[in-house]
Amino acid sequence: MRYPPAHKQMTRRRILDAASQAFREHGVAETGVDEVMRRAGLTHGGFYAHFQDKSELIAEACAAAFADAVPNLARIAAAPTPGARARLLIDSYLGTRHRDNRGSGCVVVSVGADMIRLPGAARAGYSRGFGLHLDRLAAALRLEPDPRVNRERVTQLMSSLVGGLLFARATEDRAASDAMLQALRRQLREHYCRAASGGPVAAPRPPVPASDFMRAF
């Protein structure tokens, strides 16, 4: 049976979505092609009609995960002040829902540590996607008018968020993990969510479901 071109694209997207979720849940090294194809509802043999090897799959799945963040970044960008934009990111990223749902959460914190161990296309693809993601994040947050300073501050904020989420996920005691997230949110708000006068920003909190802000920050 001959399928239309759109069918192949839809199947490829199913594989990428399945891989992205599995990599974030279990890690890149621990997730094989068989598991990805099973999640996609396909057979192992069908994999090579879409990808040359696992390295190509990793690179494209990570790129797709970073691209999934674009609508969320647009919502952040629409907030009226730098403090409001920063708070929206901080509160959503360091929330319990994000902590508890690795498979639909941030690809940076979930698979970033795996990339240093991977050669070739996988690492190169992730690095390109990550650099583009930081560019998008800097453009959305607009914490500083100077582009270089803005990029530095956004990178600093992102590093704090990733480290905080790692710590919270590594803490087995749920109450202690909750307290850690709460303390980190408070400290980062104090550092990033202040108006030019030095006073705290009362950021608007639109009724956006928390799950909307769990993908690929």
Phi, psi and omega in degrees: 000132178267127180261149176292157181306325181296329180296317179296319179296319179294320179294317178301318180294323176300318179294316180297317179296318179295318180294316181301316179293314182295319179298320180288327180284317192241352184094157184289312184295327185277352183251118179265169179299322179304316181294318179299313182293325177298315179297326180280354181075031184232169178269158181302319183299333180288346183302316188282358170281349184238329185223147178288319183198181182294327180300318178295321178298315180301311182301315184285326178294321178292319177299319178294322179295318177297319180295329179297340181281346188303313178300324179292322177294327177296322177294319177297315182300334183282347178293149195282338185226160176303319180296320179293320179294316179296319182294321179299318178292313183299311185293325180282319183293317182262040176261159181294328180296318178294318178302320189272354184234077183296322187296337179243015184260203188292124179287336178295309183286333185279320186233359183304319182293335179290333191292329181297337182268356185252133178269174165066220190298324183297310181292318180298318180295318178297316181299318177297315180297320180294317178298318177295323179296317178297322176300314180296319180295319178297320179292327180285316186284318179048058182284333182223149179289328179282123184302321181292314180294320178301313180299320180295317180292320179294320177296320178296315179297315180298321177298320179293319180295314181297314179297319179296318180292321176301314180299315182295320178289332181280348182270113186290323180289115186297319180297318179294321178295317177301316181295323178297314179299317180298315180295319180293320177300314181299314183293320180288325174300316181299326184277323189249345189248052178239144178286172181300331180286351181096351180278156180291147179268129173269089187288139174293146182236086183295153183281064177264128179305138183301328182297337179292340184249033181248000188255112162061041173295000000 
